[in-house]
Amino acid sequence: MKFAERMSHLGTETAFEVLARARALEAQGREIVHLEIGEPDFDTPDNIKEAAVKALRGGYTHYGPSAGLPELREEIAAYISRHRGVAVDPAQVVVTPGGKPVIFFSALALLDPGDEVIYPNPGFPIYESMIDYIGARGVPIPLLEKNKFAFDPDQIESLITKKTRLVVINSPQNPTGGVLPRETIARLCELAVKHDFYVLSDEIYSRMIYDGEHVTPYSYPGMPERTIILDGHSKTYAMTGWRLGYGVFPKEMAVKVAKLQTNSNSCTCSFTQMAGVEALRGPQDSVDTMVAEFRARRDLIVDGLNGIPGFSCHKPSGAFYVFPNIKGTGKTSKQMEDHLMNKAGVAVLAGTAFGQYGEGYIRLSYANSQANIKKAIACIKQSL
């Protein structure tokens, strides 16, 4: 078949490809420890599931408004205001089927071919994919281990041109677990106001912080009209399969994004949205329990990886990923990914799945049991 030229610019998320390879090996009788997929291994809390059942029985099985059900938009606005210490109007909220549409719709609404977007590298691969697909020019900002995987604001300033339309940040960050310091966010906001560009702040891991604090650019002067907050229920409430995300936009942009949703998927599933209301409104002890367990797993996997010759692992401050330096092994990132899958029975991702500056690293998700993490470390050490 002959496809549109733009399809050649569309990237992918390697985690799902590695998962498919791992499943194929399991079908052949191999035992694989899964440290490749970025989703909590906890079940969705019962009160959220019961809210979905109640909504189904209550008739929430039809179309809803493209921007989201009023009940959920109001609850999200209150939640963001409460947790970020900022004022948010429900009219700024658009509910989406997962967080990725916020990236896609923001790119479609803001970018013309030739516009420039500064984005983190290594970083979530969908940022670069959407930039390229739209026909904009991606400008990577390196996240270096020596800076605890935070970007250098002075370097961002050196990359800004008259064509800079958008800067993408992610804190806590995938794949490194890095958390941007307050002073870094403050400096970025000064630059945004000075040079008049937008900031897409991916805050999907905002509740998963072990060291430091979560800071949103939205809270700085001049930034509510320049900031897009991406958040959702997938990570915080272990609801990846429910496909429930949202964006907080400047009001004028929220109208445009809702129109994009009308033209693509009409609306987000109604009974899922009602479950989302309960998630935000109900008890939060399940979140606290999950984060406490992730902290214990983080410490376990970092200590284990640092005991493997050729590995050096920085302790992440948030999310549920580690990004160890494997340069001492003499293997490239892809060679290490293949070796660990085939020889150790451990599924991980090459650092280059997250951009060119990921070479020399691999990503492991510690969203797995402590027993499996210990097993993975032993298998990796033995295979090397």
C-alpha positions in Angstrom: 0.0 0.0 0.0 1.0 3.6 -0.5 0.7 5.6 2.7 0.8 9.3 3.3 4.3 10.7 3.7 3.6 11.9 7.2 3.3 8.3 8.4 7.1 7.9 7.9 7.6 10.5 10.7 5.4 8.6 13.3 7.4 6.9 16.0 6.4 4.3 18.5 6.7 3.2 22.1 9.3 0.5 22.3 8.1 -0.9 25.6 5.2 -2.6 23.8 7.5 -4.1 21.2 9.8 -5.5 23.9 6.7 -6.8 25.8 5.6 -8.7 22.6 9.1 -10.3 22.3 9.0 -11.3 25.9 5.5 -12.8 25.5 6.7 -14.8 22.5 9.6 -16.3 24.5 7.2 -17.1 27.3 5.0 -18.9 24.8 8.0 -21.1 24.1 8.4 -22.0 27.7 10.9 -19.3 28.8 10.6 -17.6 32.1 10.8 -13.8 31.8 10.9 -11.2 34.5 9.1 -8.1 33.2 10.8 -4.8 34.0 10.0 -3.2 30.7 6.4 -1.9 31.0 5.7 1.3 32.8 2.5 0.6 34.6 1.8 -0.1 38.3 1.4 -3.8 39.1 -1.2 -2.9 41.8 -5.0 -3.4 41.2 -7.3 -0.5 40.8 -8.8 0.3 44.3 -12.2 -1.3 45.0 -14.0 1.9 45.6 -13.1 3.1 42.1 -14.2 -0.2 40.5 -17.5 -0.1 42.5 -18.1 3.5 41.3 -17.7 2.3 37.7 -20.2 -0.6 38.3 -22.7 1.9 39.8 -22.2 4.3 36.9 -22.9 1.4 34.4 -26.1 0.5 36.2 -27.0 4.1 36.5 -27.0 4.6 32.7 -23.6 6.2 32.1 -23.3 4.2 28.9 -23.9 7.0 26.3 -22.0 9.9 24.7 -20.9 12.7 27.0 -19.6 16.2 26.2 -16.3 16.2 24.2 -14.5 18.1 26.9 -15.6 15.6 29.6 -18.5 15.2 32.0 -19.1 18.3 34.1 -18.8 16.3 37.4 -15.3 15.1 36.5 -14.0 18.5 35.1 -15.1 20.1 38.3 -13.4 17.5 40.4 -10.2 17.7 38.4 -10.1 21.5 38.8 -10.6 21.1 42.5 -7.9 18.4 42.7 -5.3 20.4 40.8 -6.1 23.5 42.8 -5.7 21.5 46.0 -2.5 19.6 45.1 -0.7 22.3 43.2 -1.9 25.3 45.2 -3.2 27.1 42.1 -6.6 28.3 40.9 -8.1 26.2 38.1 -11.4 26.7 36.4 -13.3 23.6 35.2 -13.6 25.3 31.8 -9.8 24.8 31.4 -10.0 21.0 31.8 -10.4 18.6 28.9 -10.8 14.9 29.8 -9.1 12.5 27.3 -8.8 8.7 26.9 -5.3 8.5 28.5 -2.5 11.1 28.7 -1.1 10.8 25.1 -4.0 12.7 23.5 -3.0 15.7 25.5 0.4 15.6 23.8 -1.1 15.0 20.3 -3.9 17.6 20.7 -1.5 20.2 22.0 0.8 19.7 19.1 -2.0 19.9 16.6 -3.5 23.0 18.2 -0.2 25.0 18.6 2.4 23.9 16.0 2.8 24.7 12.4 5.4 23.1 10.1 8.8 24.7 10.9 7.9 25.7 14.5 10.5 24.6 17.0 9.9 22.5 20.1 12.5 21.9 22.9 11.9 18.5 24.5 13.8 16.3 27.0 16.2 13.6 25.7 16.2 10.9 27.0 12.5 11.3 27.3 9.1 9.8 26.7 9.3 8.9 22.9 5.8 10.2 22.1 7.0 13.8 22.5 9.4 13.5 19.6 7.0 11.4 17.6 4.2 14.0 17.7 6.6 16.8 17.0 7.9 15.1 13.9 4.4 14.0 12.7 3.1 17.6 12.8 6.1 18.7 10.7 7.6 20.9 13.5 11.3 20.8 14.3 12.3 19.0 17.5 15.2 20.4 19.5 16.5 17.9 22.1 17.7 19.2 25.5 20.1 16.6 27.0 19.3 15.2 30.5 22.7 14.3 31.9 23.4 12.0 34.8 25.9 14.5 36.3 22.9 16.9 36.7 20.7 14.2 38.3 18.9 14.0 34.9 17.6 17.6 35.2 18.1 20.0 32.3 20.3 23.0 32.4 18.2 26.2 32.1 21.1 28.1 30.6 21.3 25.5 27.8 17.6 25.8 27.1 18.1 29.6 26.8 20.9 28.9 24.2 18.5 26.8 22.2 15.6 29.3 22.1 15.1 31.1 18.7 12.3 33.2 17.2 10.7 29.9 16.1 10.5 28.4 19.5 6.8 27.7 20.1 6.8 25.1 22.9 9.0 23.6 25.6 8.1 20.1 26.9 9.1 19.1 30.5 8.4 15.9 32.5 8.8 15.8 36.3 9.1 13.3 37.8 10.6 12.0 34.6 10.3 8.9 32.4 12.8 7.1 31.9 15.2 8.5 34.5 13.1 9.2 37.6 14.6 12.6 37.8 12.7 15.5 39.5 13.2 19.1 38.3 14.3 21.4 41.1 12.2 24.5 42.0 15.0 26.9 40.8 15.1 25.1 37.4 11.3 25.5 36.9 11.5 29.1 38.0 14.2 29.9 35.5 12.3 28.2 32.7 9.2 30.2 33.5 11.2 33.4 33.3 12.4 32.4 29.8 8.8 31.5 28.8 7.5 34.9 29.7 10.5 36.7 28.2 10.4 34.8 24.9 6.6 34.1 24.8 6.5 30.3 24.3 4.2 27.7 25.8 5.2 24.9 28.3 3.7 21.5 28.2 4.3 20.1 31.7 3.8 16.3 31.8 3.0 15.7 35.5 1.6 12.2 35.2 3.9 11.0 38.0 3.3 14.0 40.3 2.1 11.9 43.2 5.1 9.5 43.0 7.9 11.5 44.6 10.4 10.1 47.2 12.9 13.0 47.5 12.3 16.7 46.9 9.0 18.2 45.9 6.8 18.5 42.8 6.7 22.0 41.3 4.4 23.0 38.4 5.3 25.9 36.1 1.6 26.8 36.2 2.1 28.3 39.6 4.5 31.1 38.4 3.5 34.6 37.4 2.6 34.8 33.7 2.4 31.1 33.3 -1.2 30.0 33.7 -1.8 31.4 30.2 1.3 29.7 28.9 1.1 26.3 30.6 -0.5 23.0 29.7 -0.6 20.5 32.5 -0.8 16.8 31.5 -2.0 14.5 34.2 -4.3 11.5 34.6 -5.4 8.5 36.6 -3.3 5.8 35.0 -0.2 5.9 37.3 -1.6 7.4 40.5 -4.6 5.1 40.8 -3.3 2.0 38.9 -5.9 2.7 36.1 -3.8 2.2 33.0 -6.4 0.1 31.2 -9.2 2.5 32.0 -7.7 5.1 29.6 -8.4 8.2 31.6 -6.2 11.3 31.3 -6.7 15.0 31.2 -5.2 18.3 30.3 -5.4 21.7 32.0 -5.2 24.4 29.3 -5.5 28.1 28.9 -9.3 28.6 28.4 -9.1 29.5 24.8 -7.0 26.5 24.0 -9.3 24.1 25.9 -12.1 25.0 23.5 -9.8 24.1 20.5 -8.7 20.9 22.1 -12.3 19.8 22.8 -13.0 20.4 19.2 -10.1 18.2 18.2 -11.5 15.5 20.5 -14.9 15.9 18.8 -13.3 15.2 15.5 -11.3 12.2 16.6 -12.8 10.0 19.4 -16.0 12.1 20.2 -15.6 11.8 24.0 -14.0 9.8 26.8 -15.9 6.7 28.1 -18.7 8.0 30.4 -18.6 5.3 33.2 -14.8 5.5 33.3 -15.2 9.2 34.0 -17.5 8.6 36.9 -14.9 6.1 38.3 -12.4 8.9 37.9 -14.6 11.2 40.1 -14.5 8.7 42.9 -10.7 8.3 42.5 -10.1 12.0 43.1 -12.9 12.4 45.7 -12.5 9.2 47.7 -9.9 7.9 50.1 -6.2 8.3 49.1 -4.7 5.7 51.3 -4.1 3.3 48.4 -1.9 5.9 46.7 0.1 6.3 49.8 0.5 2.5 50.2 1.6 2.1 46.6 4.1 4.9 46.8 5.6 3.6 50.0 6.1 0.2 48.3 7.6 1.8 45.3 10.1 3.6 47.5 11.2 0.2 49.1 11.5 -1.3 45.6 13.5 1.7 44.4 16.1 1.2 47.2 16.2 -2.5 46.5 16.8 -2.3 42.8 19.3 0.6 43.0 21.4 -1.3 45.6 21.2 -4.5 43.5 22.2 -2.8 40.3 25.1 -1.0 41.9 26.4 -4.4 42.9 26.8 -5.6 39.3 30.2 -5.0 37.7 30.0 -2.4 34.9 26.7 -1.0 36.2 26.3 2.4 38.0 22.8 3.4 39.1 21.8 6.9 40.3 19.0 6.8 42.8 15.8 8.4 41.2 13.7 10.9 43.1 10.3 10.0 41.6 8.3 7.8 39.2 9.1 4.0 39.2 12.0 3.7 36.9 15.8 3.4 37.2 18.2 4.4 34.4 21.5 2.7 35.2 24.7 3.6 33.4 26.0 0.4 31.7 29.0 1.8 29.9 31.4 -0.2 32.1 30.1 -3.4 30.6 31.4 -2.5 27.1 27.9 -3.2 25.6 25.7 -0.7 23.8 22.2 -0.1 25.1 20.6 -2.3 22.5 23.1 -5.0 22.9 22.4 -5.0 26.7 18.6 -5.1 26.1 19.0 -8.1 23.8 21.5 -9.9 26.1 19.3 -9.5 29.2 16.2 -10.7 27.3 17.9 -13.8 25.7 20.5 -14.7 28.3 19.1 -13.5 31.6 15.4 -13.8 31.0 14.9 -10.1 32.1 13.0 -7.7 29.9 14.3 -4.1 30.0 14.5 -1.2 27.5 17.5 0.2 25.8 18.2 3.8 26.8 18.1 4.7 23.1 14.4 3.9 23.0 14.1 7.3 24.7 16.5 9.3 22.4 20.1 9.6 21.4 21.3 10.7 24.8 20.0 7.4 26.3 23.0 5.5 24.8 25.0 3.8 27.5 21.9 3.3 29.7 19.0 1.0 30.1 15.6 1.5 31.7 14.1 -0.8 34.2 10.7 -0.4 35.7 10.4 -1.5 39.3 6.7 -1.9 39.1 7.1 -5.5 40.0 7.4 -7.4 43.2 10.4 -7.3 45.5 10.8 -11.0 44.9 10.9 -10.6 41.2 13.3 -7.6 41.5 15.7 -9.8 43.5 15.4 -12.6 41.0 16.1 -10.2 38.1 19.2 -8.8 39.7 20.5 -12.3 40.3 19.8 -13.3 36.7 21.5 -10.2 35.3 24.6 -10.7 37.5 24.9 -14.3 36.5 24.4 -13.6 32.8 27.2 -11.1 32.8 
